[in-house]
């Protein structure tokens, strides 16, 4: 009886499709189908994604390349053919800039503004963000939203009150007139970035440090700041780029003192004289002003991505 049942079951299995009678063949078949489907989908996406990415790379990258190679061309060659590559590479423009005390003074002022404002901004924003993220007190949420409301205030509507205040403080036509307003206007965004990162650090680390007798200041310096390096790097890089390119505050608050000119403000006076624009000098000045911040960005772009995407994945 058992032999008859076994024989009937065997004949039933033989009548089944191959994929059902052999599960290993079924799995192998599904694996190859999934593989070819994924390969086809990736290939199809590449066919239209890469050309689009290349198109935008050329659109956004070519002006920088054009600016660099045009800086090696004399004015006569620039006027003859603006878009052509230089036939005779000339370093006269850069040699003139390196030996130009006025340009070096503009460069020095730019470095002073960046090297003073960025560390102060980062330190103040990190301390404020730590307080908002870890220390609960009455009105902390309201105070944080008041800071965020500062991002909605246009800079232009504050120029006249700021000018009056800086004049009363005798800070006009000095680099202090750039550093203090720059820090004030960039604090809200910096606090927002750092607070979001601090709030995602596990509280168990802070609790363990308090058990060991650490104060809030020690926790901030020894635990929070090292862990928040990606977010701090993001704040440093974004604020450094903004400080290096600051033009509106420089034009409004130090426009009457040529010795306090920064690079964005001094570039216009260097490339134009008596209404005549020296294009060869303009391209060399722009290249010298752009390359440092571009190099700084490319070196630290990995930290920017880490800081921006930190906390994007839950858990």
GUDRENKE-770413 format. One line per 5 residues: their letters; for each residue x, z, y of N, C-alpha, C. Coordinates in pm, whole numbers, always signed. Layout:
! residues N
a = X/Z/Y/X/Z/Y/X/Z/Y ~ ...
! end
This chain:
! residues 315
xxxxx = +84/+0/-121/+0/+0/+0/+87/+0/+125 ~ +188/+83/+123/+278/+91/+237/+355/-39/+254 ~ +392/-103/+142/+463/-230/+149/+375/-339/+211 ~ +247/-336/+178/+153/-434/+235/+139/-415/+385 ~ +128/-289/+429/+116/-261/+573/+243/-304/+646
xxxxx = +358/-278/+585/+484/-316/+649/+496/-468/+662 ~ +451/-539/+558/+457/-685/+561/+364/-743/+666 ~ +245/-685/+678/+150/-732/+780/+201/-703/+921 ~ +264/-588/+938/+319/-555/+1070/+434/-649/+1106 ~ +514/-682/+1007/+626/-773/+1032/+576/-912/+1070
xxxxx = +472/-959/+1003/+416/-1090/+1037/+354/-1090/+1176 ~ +298/-974/+1217/+240/-963/+1352/+349/-971/+1459 ~ +460/-905/+1431/+570/-908/+1527/+625/-1048/+1541 ~ +631/-1122/+1430/+683/-1258/+1435/+594/-1349/+1518 ~ +462/-1319/+1520/+371/-1402/+1599/+377/-1371/+1749
xxxxx = +441/-1258/+1786/+452/-1222/+1927/+553/-1313/+1997 ~ +545/-1325/+2131/+647/-1401/+2204/+785/-1341/+2185 ~ +886/-1424/+2208/+1023/-1378/+2185/+1057/-1261/+2277 ~ +1007/-1268/+2405/+1041/-1165/+2501/+983/-1030/+2462 ~ +867/-1029/+2391/+807/-902/+2351/+860/-854/+2217
xxxxx = +895/-946/+2130/+945/-904/+2000/+1090/-857/+2006 ~ +1166/-900/+2109/+1306/-860/+2125/+1324/-804/+2266 ~ +1316/-673/+2281/+1325/-615/+2416/+1459/-642/+2483 ~ +1567/-658/+2405/+1697/-684/+2465/+1701/-821/+2531 ~ +1640/-919/+2464/+1630/-1051/+2525/+1544/-1047/+2651
xxxxx = +1440/-965/+2647/+1353/-952/+2765/+1430/-896/+2883 ~ +1508/-790/+2858/+1584/-730/+2967/+1689/-826/+3021 ~ +1754/-898/+2928/+1855/-993/+2971/+1792/-1106/+3052 ~ +1674/-1149/+3008/+1603/-1254/+3081/+1563/-1207/+3221 ~ +1512/-1085/+3230/+1474/-1030/+3360/+1595/-1013/+3449
xxxxx = +1708/-972/+3391/+1830/-953/+3470/+1874/-1084/+3534 ~ +1878/-1192/+3456/+1919/-1320/+3510/+1819/-1373/+3611 ~ +1690/-1351/+3589/+1591/-1395/+3687/+1610/-1321/+3819 ~ +1634/-1190/+3809/+1656/-1112/+3931/+1784/-1157/+4002 ~ +1886/-1186/+3923/+2013/-1230/+3981/+1998/-1361/+4057
xxxxx = +1933/-1461/+3993/+1917/-1590/+4059/+1822/-1581/+4178 ~ +1720/-1494/+4167/+1630/-1478/+4280/+1704/-1418/+4400 ~ +1786/-1318/+4373/+1862/-1256/+4482/+1965/-1352/+4539 ~ +2031/-1430/+4450/+2128/-1527/+4497/+2062/-1633/+4584 ~ +1946/-1679/+4543/+1875/-1780/+4622/+1832/-1723/+4757
xxxxx = +1783/-1598/+4755/+1739/-1538/+4881/+1857/-1517/+4976 ~ +1969/-1468/+4925/+2085/-1447/+5010/+2141/-1578/+5063 ~ +2142/-1680/+4977/+2191/-1810/+5022/+2100/-1868/+5129 ~ +1970/-1855/+5110/+1875/-1907/+5209/+1889/-1834/+5342 ~ +1909/-1701/+5336/+1928/-1627/+5460/+2057/-1665/+5529
xxxxx = +2162/-1690/+5449/+2290/-1726/+5509/+2283/-1861/+5580 ~ +2201/-1951/+5529/+2193/-2085/+5586/+2142/-2083/+5729 ~ +2059/-1985/+5764/+2009/-1981/+5901/+2063/-1863/+5982 ~ +2112/-1757/+5914/+2164/-1642/+5989/+2302/-1670/+6046 ~ +2391/-1729/+5965/+2527/-1753/+6011/+2534/-1852/+6127
xxxxx = +2460/-1963/+6122/+2463/-2052/+6240/+2410/-1985/+6367 ~ +2306/-1903/+6353/+2254/-1833/+6471/+2356/-1733/+6524 ~ +2419/-1657/+6432/+2521/-1561/+6474/+2639/-1632/+6540 ~ +2679/-1746/+6484/+2789/-1823/+6543/+2751/-1876/+6680 ~ +2627/-1918/+6696/+2581/-1970/+6824/+2590/-1863/+6933
xxxxx = +2539/-1743/+6903/+2544/-1636/+7003/+2686/-1587/+7026 ~ +2770/-1590/+6922/+2910/-1551/+6940/+2980/-1645/+7038 ~ +2951/-1774/+7026/+3010/-1871/+7118/+2955/-1853/+7258 ~ +2824/-1831/+7269/+2761/-1815/+7400/+2819/-1695/+7475 ~ +2834/-1582/+7405/+2881/-1460/+7471/+3033/-1449/+7475
xxxxx = +3101/-1515/+7383/+3246/-1501/+7378/+3322/-1605/+7458 ~ +3264/-1723/+7474/+3337/-1830/+7543/+3367/-1796/+7689 ~ +3277/-1735/+7766/+3315/-1701/+7904/+3439/-1614/+7914 ~ +3455/-1520/+7820/+3577/-1438/+7822/+3700/-1521/+7790 ~ +3688/-1608/+7690/+3801/-1694/+7655/+3834/-1788/+7771
xxxxx = +3732/-1844/+7833/+3752/-1933/+7947/+3819/-1860/+8063 ~ +3779/-1736/+8087/+3840/-1657/+8194/+3988/-1634/+8168 ~ +4023/-1605/+8042/+4163/-1575/+8009/+4250/-1699/+8025 ~ +4210/-1812/+7965/+4299/-1928/+7974/+4296/-1992/+8112 ~ +4191/-1968/+8190/+4190/-2020/+8327/+4284/-1941/+8417
xxxxx = +4315/-1817/+8378/+4406/-1738/+8459/+4549/-1790/+8453 ~ +4580/-1876/+8356/+4713/-1934/+8345/+4722/-2071/+8412 ~ +4618/-2111/+8484/+4617/-2242/+8548/+4629/-2226/+8700 ~ +4707/-2309/+8766/+4711/-2305/+8913/+4582/-2360/+8972 ~ +4564/-2337/+9102/+4439/-2377/+9168/+4418/-2528/+9160
xxxxx = +4524/-2605/+9176/+4511/-2751/+9172/+4457/-2798/+9038 ~ +4506/-2738/+8931/+4459/-2777/+8798/+4318/-2727/+8772 ~ +4282/-2611/+8827/+4146/-2559/+8813/+4045/-2650/+8881 ~ +4078/-2695/+9001/+3986/-2781/+9074/+3973/-2917/+9006 ~ +4080/-2964/+8947/+4078/-3095/+8883/+3987/-3097/+8762
xxxxx = +3999/-2997/+8675/+3915/-2988/+8555/+3897/-2841/+8521 ~ +3777/-2791/+8549/+3753/-2647/+8534/+3757/-2604/+8388 ~ +3704/-2687/+8298/+3685/-2645/+8159/+3802/-2679/+8068 ~ +3896/-2757/+8115/+4006/-2801/+8030/+4105/-2687/+8006 ~ +4174/-2695/+7894/+4281/-2600/+7865/+4398/-2626/+7959
xxxxx = +4477/-2523/+7988/+4591/-2543/+8079/+4695/-2636/+8018 ~ +4738/-2732/+8097/+4844/-2823/+8050/+4982/-2759/+8066 ~ +5001/-2688/+8175/+5126/-2615/+8198/+5092/-2468/+8221 ~ +5125/-2386/+8123/+5094/-2243/+8133/+5184/-2179/+8239 ~ +5119/-2111/+8333/+5192/-2048/+8443/+5158/-1899/+8447
xxxxx = +5263/-1817/+8460/+5246/-1672/+8471/+5265/-1624/+8614 ~ +5260/-1716/+8709/+5283/-1678/+8849/+5176/-1582/+8899 ~ +5051/-1603/+8858/+4944/-1515/+8904/+4965/-1372/+8858 ~ +5004/-1355/+8732/+5027/-1220/+8680/+5152/-1158/+8741 ~ +5253/-1239/+8764/+5374/-1187/+8828/+5344/-1138/+8970
xxxxx = +5257/-1211/+9038/+5218/-1169/+9173/+5138/-1039/+9170 ~ +5050/-1025/+9071/+4971/-902/+9061/+5057/-781/+9028 ~ +5150/-799/+8935/+5233/-686/+8894/+5318/-633/+9010 ~ +5358/-722/+9099/+5440/-681/+9214/+5356/-662/+9340 ~ +5226/-656/+9325/+5137/-635/+9439/+5099/-487/+9445
xxxxx = +5147/-418/+9547/+5121/-273/+9558/+4973/-244/+9579 ~ +4903/-332/+9647/+4760/-310/+9669/+4683/-313/+9538 ~ +4712/-412/+9454/+4646/-420/+9324/+4680/-300/+9237 ~ +4805/-258/+9237/+4844/-141/+9157/+4775/-15/+9208 ~ +4752/-7/+9338/+4680/+109/+9392/+4535/+108/+9346
xxxxx = +4471/-9/+9344/+4335/-20/+9292/+4330/+22/+9144 ~ +4428/-23/+9070/+4433/+10/+8927/+4450/+161/+8909 ~ +4536/+219/+8990/+4560/+363/+8981/+4433/+441/+9015 ~ +4362/+401/+9118/+4238/+469/+9154/+4135/+459/+9042 ~ +4127/+343/+8978/+4035/+328/+8866/+4070/+423/+8752
xxxxx = +4198/+433/+8721/+4242/+522/+8614/+4211/+668/+8649 ~ +4230/+706/+8774/+4202/+844/+8814/+4054/+875/+8797 ~ +3968/+783/+8840/+3824/+805/+8826/+3785/+820/+8680 ~ +3838/+734/+8593/+3803/+739/+8451/+3859/+865/+8385 ~ +3986/+895/+8410/+4052/+1007/+8340/+4003/+1143/+8388
xxxxx = +3942/+1148/+8505/+3888/+1276/+8553/+3740/+1290/+8518 ~ +3663/+1185/+8542/+3518/+1196/+8525/+3477/+1199/+8378 ~ +3540/+1120/+8293/+3497/+1112/+8153/+3520/+1243/+8078 ~ +3638/+1307/+8084/+3652/+1437/+8016/+3558/+1544/+8070 ~ +3541/+1550/+8203/+3449/+1649/+8260/+3306/+1623/+8215
xxxxx = +3265/+1498/+8218/+3130/+1463/+8174/+3109/+1499/+8028 ~ +3204/+1467/+7943/+3190/+1494/+7800/+3184/+1644/+7773 ~ +3269/+1721/+7840/+3271/+1866/+7818/+3140/+1931/+7864 ~ +3095/+1897/+7984/+2971/+1956/+8035/+2852/+1915/+7948 ~ +2846/+1788/+7911/+2735/+1740/+7828/+2737/+1805/+7690
xxxxx = +2856/+1823/+7631/+2864/+1885/+7499/+2818/+2031/+7503 ~ +2858/+2105/+7604/+2816/+2245/+7614/+2665/+2255/+7636 ~ +2612/+2172/+7725/+2468/+2175/+7749/+2390/+2131/+7625 ~ +2438/+2030/+7555/+2369/+1983/+7435/+2371/+2089/+7325 ~ +2482/+2161/+7312/+2489/+2269/+7213/+2388/+2379/+7243
xxxxx = +2374/+2413/+7369/+2276/+2516/+7408/+2135/+2469/+7378 ~ +2103/+2346/+7414/+1968/+2295/+7389/+1938/+2280/+7240 ~ +2039/+2252/+7159/+2017/+2228/+7017/+2015/+2356/+6935 ~ +2093/+2459/+6974/+2112/+2575/+6887/+2062/+2706/+6945 ~ +2057/+2718/+7074/+2018/+2845/+7136/+1878/+2830/+7194
xxxxx = +1785/+2906/+7140/+1646/+2900/+7184/+1622/+3007/+7290 ~ +1568/+2966/+7403/+1530/+3059/+7508/+1405/+3006/+7575 ~ +1341/+3090/+7650/+1215/+3053/+7712/+1237/+2941/+7814 ~ +1164/+2833/+7795/+1174/+2719/+7885/+1284/+2622/+7850 ~ +1347/+2636/+7733/+1457/+2546/+7696/+1407/+2402/+7678
xxxxx = +1291/+2388/+7614/+1237/+2253/+7594/+1200/+2188/+7726 ~ +1138/+2265/+7815/+1101/+2212/+7946/+1225/+2172/+8025 ~ +1329/+2254/+8019/+1452/+2224/+8091/+1518/+2098/+8035 ~ +1513/+2081/+7903/+1571/+1962/+7843/+1497/+1836/+7887 ~ +1365/+1842/+7891/+1288/+1726/+7935/+1308/+1699/+8084
xxxxx = +1338/+1802/+8160/+1370/+1781/+8301/+1502/+1704/+8315 ~ +1598/+1736/+8228/+1722/+1658/+8227/+1695/+1513/+8191 ~ +1612/+1493/+8088/+1581/+1356/+8047/+1508/+1280/+8157 ~ +1429/+1351/+8237/+1358/+1284/+8346/+1454/+1223/+8447 ~ +1577/+1274/+8449/+1676/+1217/+8540/+1710/+1073/+8509
xxxxx = +1689/+1031/+8384/+1717/+892/+8349/+1615/+796/+8410 ~ +1501/+847/+8452/+1397/+762/+8509/+1409/+747/+8660 ~ +1506/+814/+8721/+1525/+805/+8866/+1621/+691/+8897 ~ +1579/+589/+8967/+1671/+479/+9002/+1784/+529/+9092 ~ +1902/+478/+9068/+2017/+520/+9147/+2000/+481/+9293
xxxxx = +1936/+369/+9318/+1929/+315/+9454/+1850/+406/+9548 ~ +1750/+477/+9497/+1669/+561/+9585/+1742/+688/+9624 ~ +1856/+716/+9561/+1931/+838/+9592/+2054/+811/+9678 ~ +2079/+687/+9713/+2203/+655/+9784/+2209/+721/+9923 ~ +2099/+714/+9997/+2099/+772/+10132/+2111/+924/+10127
xxxxx = +2032/+996/+10045/+2054/+1141/+10036/+2195/+1177/+9988 ~ +2247/+1102/+9891/+2383/+1129/+9844/+2486/+1104/+9954 ~ +2466/+999/+10029/+2559/+968/+10138/+2560/+1081/+10241 ~ +2441/+1130/+10274/+2432/+1240/+10372/+2499/+1366/+10318 ~ +2475/+1398/+10192/+2534/+1517/+10133/+2687/+1507/+10125
xxxxx = +2736/+1391/+10082/+2881/+1373/+10072/+2947/+1373/+10210 ~ +2876/+1324/+10310/+2931/+1328/+10445/+2942/+1471/+10495 ~ +2840/+1553/+10467/+2844/+1693/+10508/+2953/+1771/+10434 ~ +2983/+1730/+10312/+3090/+1795/+10235/+3227/+1738/+10266 ~ +3234/+1637/+10353/+3360/+1570/+10390/+3426/+1507/+10267
xxxxx = +3345/+1451/+10179/+3396/+1384/+10060/+3390/+1232/+10071 ~ +3332/+1181/+10178/+3323/+1036/+10192/+3462/+974/+10199 ~ +3471/+852/+10145/+3596/+775/+10144/+3707/+844/+10065 ~ +3667/+924/+9967/+3761/+983/+9873/+3710/+956/+9731 ~ +3799/+970/+9634/+3760/+946/+9495/+3663/+1051/+9445
xxxxx = +3661/+1167/+9508/+3564/+1270/+9470/+3421/+1222/+9490 ~ +3401/+1136/+9591/+3268/+1081/+9616/+3222/+989/+9504 ~ +3313/+944/+9419/+3276/+865/+9302/+3259/+952/+9179 ~ +3348/+1049/+9162/+3351/+1127/+9038/+3228/+1215/+9025 ~ +3193/+1288/+9129/+3082/+1384/+9120/+2947/+1314/+9098
xxxxx = +2909/+1212/+9177/+2782/+1144/+9147/+2781/+1075/+9011 ~ +2896/+1021/+8969/+2899/+955/+8838/+2869/+1055/+8727 ~ +2930/+1172/+8733/+2903/+1273/+8630/+2756/+1314/+8633 ~ +2701/+1333/+8750/+2563/+1378/+8761/+2465/+1277/+8702 ~ +2486/+1150/+8729/+2391/+1049/+8683/+2407/+1014/+8536
xxxxx = +2520/+1044/+8477/+2541/+1014/+8335/+2522/+1134/+8245 ~ +2496/+1250/+8301/+2473/+1369/+8219/+2349/+1359/+8130 ~ +2233/+1313/+8180/+2113/+1312/+8094/+2130/+1233/+7965 ~ +2184/+1113/+7973/+2201/+1032/+7852/+2303/+1095/+7759 ~ +2410/+1148/+7814/+2513/+1210/+7731/+2459/+1334/+7661
xxxxx = +2382/+1415/+7731/+2321/+1533/+7669/+2225/+1492/+7559 ~ +2148/+1388/+7583/+2053/+1342/+7482/+2124/+1299/+7354 ~ +2232/+1223/+7366/+2305/+1176/+7248/+2365/+1293/+7171 ~ +2429/+1385/+7242/+2497/+1496/+7175/+2398/+1598/+7120 ~ +2289/+1622/+7191/+2191/+1718/+7140/+2129/+1669/+7009
xxxxx = +2100/+1540/+7003/+2044/+1485/+6880/+2141/+1501/+6763 ~ +2269/+1486/+6788/+2368/+1502/+6681/+2382/+1649/+6643 ~ +2390/+1738/+6741/+2405/+1881/+6711/+2287/+1934/+6632 ~ +2167/+1886/+6663/+2048/+1937/+6595/+2044/+1897/+6448 ~ +2121/+1796/+6408/+2121/+1751/+6269/+2234/+1813/+6187
xxxxx = +2320/+1891/+6249/+2423/+1963/+6174/+2357/+2080/+6101 ~ +2383/+2100/+5973/+2317/+2208/+5897/+2339/+2344/+5961 ~ +2232/+2420/+5970/+2242/+2554/+6029/+2318/+2651/+5939 ~ +2333/+2617/+5810/+2406/+2706/+5720/+2551/+2724/+5764 ~ +2610/+2620/+5823/+2747/+2632/+5872/+2756/+2734/+5985
xxxxx = +2660/+2729/+6074/+2658/+2825/+6185/+2630/+2966/+6135 ~ +2538/+2980/+6040/+2507/+3113/+5986/+2628/+3173/+5915 ~ +2700/+3091/+5839/+2819/+3141/+5770/+2926/+3185/+5870 ~ +2939/+3111/+5980/+3037/+3148/+6081/+2998/+3278/+6150 ~ +2870/+3298/+6175/+2826/+3423/+6238/+2846/+3542/+6144
xxxxx = +2828/+3520/+6014/+2855/+3628/+5918/+3002/+3669/+5923 ~ +3089/+3570/+5945/+3232/+3600/+5954/+3272/+3657/+6089 ~ +3177/+3671/+6180/+3205/+3734/+6308/+3235/+3639/+6422 ~ +3204/+3511/+6406/+3231/+3414/+6513/+3124/+3423/+6621 ~ +3167/+3412/+6744/+3074/+3408/+6856/+3022/+3266/+6874
xxxxx = +2927/+3251/+6966/+2872/+3117/+6992/+2979/+3024/+7047 ~ +3066/+3078/+7133/+3173/+2994/+7188/+3269/+2948/+7079 ~ +3303/+3039/+6986/+3394/+3001/+6877/+3328/+2899/+6784 ~ +3200/+2916/+6758/+3128/+2818/+6675/+3128/+2681/+6743 ~ +3109/+2681/+6874/+3107/+2555/+6947/+3242/+2484/+6940
xxxxx = +3350/+2556/+6967/+3482/+2494/+6972/+3537/+2460/+6833 ~ +3514/+2548/+6735/+3580/+2532/+6605/+3497/+2458/+6502 ~ +3364/+2456/+6518/+3279/+2395/+6416/+3204/+2275/+6471 ~ +3132/+2296/+6580/+3043/+2191/+6629/+3120/+2071/+6686 ~ +3218/+2096/+6769/+3291/+1985/+6830/+3363/+1897/+6728
xxxxx = +3434/+1954/+6630/+3496/+1865/+6529/+3395/+1784/+6450 ~ +3280/+1845/+6416/+3180/+1771/+6340/+3112/+1663/+6424 ~ +3107/+1684/+6554/+3037/+1589/+6642/+3130/+1483/+6698 ~ +3242/+1459/+6633/+3338/+1361/+6684/+3278/+1222/+6701 ~ +3197/+1169/+6608/+3139/+1035/+6632/+3051/+1029/+6757
xxxxx = +2968/+1132/+6777/+2882/+1133/+6896/+2965/+1149/+7023 ~ +3067/+1234/+7017/+3154/+1252/+7134/+3227/+1122/+7166 ~ +3272/+1052/+7062/+3340/+924/+7084/+3245/+824/+7149 ~ +3119/+825/+7108/+3021/+735/+7170/+3004/+765/+7318 ~ +2991/+894/+7351/+2975/+933/+7491/+3099/+896/+7572
xxxxx = +3217/+920/+7515/+3341/+889/+7585/+3353/+740/+7613 ~ +3325/+659/+7514/+3343/+515/+7530/+3241/+457/+7628 ~ +3115/+495/+7611/+3012/+442/+7700/+3034/+486/+7845 ~ +3072/+611/+7864/+3096/+660/+8000/+3224/+600/+8058 ~ +3326/+577/+7975/+3449/+516/+8025/+3424/+373/+8072
xxxxx = +3346/+298/+7996/+3312/+161/+8038/+3234/+163/+8168 ~ +3139/+256/+8178/+3058/+264/+8300/+3143/+306/+8420 ~ +3233/+403/+8400/+3317/+448/+8511/+3416/+341/+8554 ~ +3469/+267/+8458/+3565/+162/+8491/+3499/+51/+8573 ~ +3373/+22/+8546/+3304/-87/+8614/+3219/-40/+8732
xxxxx = +3229/+85/+8771/+3145/+138/+8878/+3170/+63/+9009 ~ +3062/+8/+9064/+3073/-71/+9187/+2983/-20/+9299 ~ +2860/+19/+9265/+2763/+55/+9369/+2807/+180/+9444 ~ +2845/+285/+9372/+2892/+407/+9438/+3018/+380/+9519 ~ +3108/+298/+9463/+3232/+268/+9537/+3202/+193/+9666
xxxxx = +3111/+98/+9660/+3077/+21/+9779/+3011/+109/+9885 ~ +2931/+206/+9842/+2854/+288/+9936/+2935/+404/+9993 ~ +3015/+467/+9909/+3077/+594/+9948/+3224/+583/+9988 ~ +3294/+477/+9947/+3436/+466/+9985/+3466/+330/+10047 ~ +3363/+259/+10091/+3383/+125/+10144/+3463/+120/+10272
xxxxx = +3476/+232/+10343/+3547/+233/+10470/+3694/+269/+10456 ~ +3738/+299/+10335/+3877/+340/+10313/+3940/+247/+10209 ~ +4025/+157/+10256/+4087/+61/+10164/+4179/+128/+10063 ~ +4239/+240/+10101/+4331/+308/+10009/+4258/+371/+9891 ~ +4128/+397/+9905/+4050/+458/+9797/+3973/+355/+9716
xxxxx = +3994/+227/+9743/+3922/+123/+9669/+3956/+132/+9520 ~ +3854/+112/+9440/+3875/+96/+9296/+3883/-53/+9263 ~ +3911/-83/+9137/+3935/-222/+9098/+3813/-312/+9120 ~ +3690/-271/+9081/+3576/-360/+9107/+3555/-389/+9255 ~ +3578/-289/+9339/+3559/-309/+9482/+3675/-386/+9545
xxxxx = +3795/-361/+9496/+3911/-429/+9553/+3927/-572/+9508 ~ +3863/-608/+9397/+3877/-745/+9347/+3826/-846/+9448 ~ +3714/-816/+9512/+3655/-910/+9608/+3748/-933/+9726 ~ +3811/-826/+9774/+3900/-842/+9889/+4030/-914/+9851 ~ +4068/-908/+9723/+4192/-973/+9682/+4175/-1123/+9661
xxxxx = +4060/-1162/+9610/+4042/-1304/+9575/+3988/-1385/+9691 ~ +3943/-1319/+9798/+3888/-1392/+9912/+3967/-1355/+10037 ~ +4002/-1454/+10110/+4072/-1433/+10237/+4025/-1540/+10335 ~ +3974/-1496/+10449/+3924/-1586/+10553/+3818/-1681/+10499 ~ +3735/-1631/+10408/+3628/-1711/+10352/+3671/-1808/+10245
xxxxx = +3798/-1806/+10206/+3850/-1897/+10104/+3870/-1819/+9975 ~ +3816/-1869/+9866/+3829/-1803/+9736/+3946/-1863/+9660 ~ +4040/-1778/+9620/+4154/-1820/+9539/+4116/-1803/+9392 ~ +4075/-1912/+9330/+4021/-1903/+9195/+4127/-1863/+9093 ~ +4249/-1912/+9110/+4353/-1875/+9015/+4379/-1725/+9018
xxxxx = +4385/-1669/+9138/+4404/-1524/+9151/+4282/-1448/+9101 ~ +4164/-1505/+9123/+4042/-1438/+9078/+4041/-1422/+8927 ~ +4075/-1529/+8854/+4073/-1521/+8708/+4178/-1424/+8656 ~ +4293/-1420/+8717/+4397/-1328/+8671/+4358/-1183/+8699 ~ +4297/-1157/+8816/+4252/-1021/+8847/+4142/-978/+8751
xxxxx = +4047/-1067/+8726/+3938/-1033/+8634/+3990/-1009/+8492 ~ +4088/-1088/+8450/+4146/-1068/+8317/+4217/-934/+8307 ~ +4295/-901/+8408/+4365/-772/+8409/+4268/-655/+8414 ~ +4153/-676/+8479/+4054/-568/+8488/+3970/-556/+8362 ~ +3955/-665/+8288/+3866/-666/+8172/+3937/-631/+8042
xxxxx = +4059/-678/+8025/+4127/-661/+7896/+4146/-515/+7854 ~ +4182/-422/+7944/+4198/-283/+7897/+4072/-223/+7839 ~ +3960/-245/+7905/+3836/-185/+7855/+3788/-256/+7730 ~ +3815/-386/+7717/+3781/-458/+7594/+3866/-409/+7478 ~ +3994/-391/+7502/+4082/-341/+7397/+4041/-200/+7354
xxxxx = +4007/-117/+7451/+3962/+19/+7420/+3834/+17/+7339 ~ +3745/-74/+7371/+3619/-82/+7298/+3641/-130/+7155 ~ +3722/-233/+7136/+3744/-286/+7002/+3817/-185/+6913 ~ +3906/-106/+6972/+3976/-5/+6894/+3880/+103/+6846 ~ +3786/+140/+6932/+3699/+253/+6900/+3558/+212/+6863
xxxxx = +3535/+84/+6832/+3398/+41/+6805/+3343/+105/+6677 ~ +3429/+137/+6581/+3381/+202/+6459/+3322/+339/+6490 ~ +3386/+412/+6583/+3332/+542/+6622/+3201/+527/+6696 ~ +3186/+419/+6773/+3059/+396/+6842/+2947/+377/+6742 ~ +2972/+295/+6640/+2869/+269/+6539/+2835/+397/+6465
xxxxx = +2936/+478/+6432/+2910/+605/+6364/+2824/+697/+6451 ~ +2856/+702/+6579/+2781/+792/+6666/+2639/+747/+6689 ~ +2618/+616/+6702/+2483/+566/+6727/+2395/+578/+6604 ~ +2453/+550/+6485/+2374/+553/+6361/+2371/+691/+6297 ~ +2442/+788/+6351/+2442/+921/+6291/+2302/+980/+6299
xxxxx = +2253/+1025/+6186/+2120/+1082/+6181/+2011/+981/+6162 ~ +2046/+852/+6154/+1942/+751/+6134/+1883/+759/+5994 ~ +1966/+801/+5896/+1919/+818/+5759/+1879/+962/+5739 ~ +1759/+984/+5701/+1707/+1119/+5688/+1781/+1191/+5576 ~ +1817/+1318/+5602/+1889/+1397/+5503/+2036/+1373/+5507
! end
